Amino acid sequence: MTDTIGASHSQPLKDIAREEGRLNEFVWVGPHIEADVTRQPFSGAALAEIMEFADSQELTQSIQMLFAGEVINGSENRPALHWALRGNNDHLAKASEFAEQAKACREFADKVSSGALGFEVKTILHIGIGGSDLGPRLIWDALRPLGHKGPNIRFCANVDPADFAEATEGLDAKSTLVIVVSKSFKTPETQANAQLARQWLISELGEDNLNDHMAAVSSAPDLAQAWGAPADRIFPMDSAVGGRYSVWSSVGLSLMIALGSEIWSEFLGGAAEMDAHFRDAPLKDNLPAKLAMMDYHVHSQRGIASRVVLAYAHRLRKLPDFLQQLEMESNGKSAASGRGVKTDITAPITWGSVGTLGQHSFHQLLHQGIDRSAAEFVVSLNAGVKEGDKKNGQSLLANAYAQAEAFLVGRSEAEAEAQLREKGVDEETIKMRAPHMHMDGGRASSMFLLEDITPRSVGALIAMYEHRTFAYGMLLGINPFDQWGVELGKVMAEEIDNAISGETSKERDPTTMRLIQKTQDARR
Ligand SMILES: O=P(O)(O)OC[C@H]1O[C@H](O)[C@H](O)[C@@H](O)[C@@H]1O
């Protein structure tokens, strides 16, 4: 495929962004979200061409397959049904099963809230990692301030014992409910923490009262039961819901309990609105699909390898972490399916932080570094309003807009000189300093606007990202629902663990052999 960004290809981005009609053509709207991509190096001609390419890649058919519940995850031979957890699922054979699963979670949440467990739950200790952790953490921070009345949630993910120690510090086991969330119930980190939690409960409460304080979410109920969760406290998750797409399932049990059913159903409702949009809108009006086309151009065709997510909203501070897994575990693969397209870049290297903190650290590189990132700002127009601090909220927004504008327009040496002169700096210093102040600009960014951070808008936002990632995978010919690349390291970690214990002496790479030896010496 040729790169036909056309005349604008050689034009500076700051000129492209000012072109007439740009604001009409490149401000895209979906439920609860407006995406202003006017400052991405992407022309109408490129969009039209990728739209044709999307047809040749059968994107529309793939979207239909997804929502029909057909096998879209080829390497694991199953459908991807995360969207069906949010409604719009009457046509699926599994609809009633999903409804039952949601009902069981709701009933358990009601029990917890009404004190029917036999003790007051003041804290939920949520143990899980990856997709069983990042979504719940993100949503807890985002929606907790809306007046949750339920228990607090503490999270524990890392196998480093320091994480468990911190998560249980000062915690009263008598008022704690431990929920272990693991689709496979085999993930070593979660297993280790689940055992620590069990021992902690035994030491604090004794064997007899242990089970009252344990619950589990898993696709492997037998393993959860073996850990000690009572059978009626094991909440299934469907094998066709991938970990990083699973916050809507019983993986969100801690949230359902702590946030309450009203917030939870609004959250699902917002996602369902985005689902209907993605399923029904023609490609030319389809927000997630068009974003995926932009990604295809910006990352795969233009070679911008990095996407920096700048959540200018304290409550969305975990969004970069969440998207890191969603994007990179979904599409961080060489194109491998039947429709694979050869490109150098598949998933962008996704990273970032909450704004404005990054401005005081890594933004330096974003403004003047050699390697380019496509920046992605996420803002809420009502920042600070609910908190009763409109002034600081406004300043947060002003910072986001200023950063995006500075990325685009930069500062010429002449402008820098003029600025220094105005400040009364002497000419010698001006000559020395102005070149360092030069910023070439032309750095790409998108601005995602939410009216407010509500359960609905956050639901829609996360669903939009899920669908964008899926659509990008379809354009690349990648299966975004498997993750074979993470398996090898897991196997090796087990082998090396055994080697450190002296249980195997299998020859390995010399550096690893030395590390094993050094660790054995240090821990003797
Ligand atoms: O939920 P679990 O089975 O414990 O899996 C937790 C996580 O671990 C794995 O290594 C995968 O890479 C993730 O996709 C998954 O979300």
The ligand as an SDF file (V2000), in Angstrom:
LIG
                    3D

 16 16  0  0  0  0  0  0  0  0999 V2000
   -6.5680  -13.9490   35.3630 O   0  0  0  0  0  0  0  0  0  0  0  0
   -5.3280  -14.7820   35.2710 P   0  0  0  0  0  0  0  0  0  0  0  0
   -5.5790  -16.1230   34.6490 O   0  0  0  0  0  0  0  0  0  0  0  0
   -4.6780  -14.9070   36.6120 O   0  0  0  0  0  0  0  0  0  0  0  0
   -4.3350  -14.0500   34.3270 O   0  0  0  0  0  0  0  0  0  0  0  0
   -3.7740  -12.8300   34.6360 C   0  0  0  0  0  0  0  0  0  0  0  0
   -2.9300  -12.2880   33.5010 C   0  0  0  0  0  0  0  0  0  0  0  0
   -1.7900  -13.0930   33.3410 O   0  0  0  0  0  0  0  0  0  0  0  0
   -1.3250  -13.5190   32.1060 C   0  0  0  0  0  0  0  0  0  0  0  0
    0.0370  -13.7020   32.1400 O   0  0  0  0  0  0  0  0  0  0  0  0
   -1.7520  -12.7890   30.8750 C   0  0  0  0  0  0  0  0  0  0  0  0
   -0.6770  -12.2490   30.1810 O   0  0  0  0  0  0  0  0  0  0  0  0
   -2.7920  -11.7260   31.1120 C   0  0  0  0  0  0  0  0  0  0  0  0
   -3.5130  -11.5520   29.9270 O   0  0  0  0  0  0  0  0  0  0  0  0
   -3.7130  -12.0910   32.2250 C   0  0  0  0  0  0  0  0  0  0  0  0
   -4.6760  -11.0640   32.3920 O   0  0  0  0  0  0  0  0  0  0  0  0
  1  2  2  0
  2  3  1  0
  2  4  1  0
  2  5  1  0
  5  6  1  0
  6  7  1  0
  7  8  1  0
  7 15  1  0
  8  9  1  0
  9 10  1  0
  9 11  1  0
 11 12  1  0
 11 13  1  0
 13 14  1  0
 13 15  1  0
 15 16  1  0
M  END
$$$$
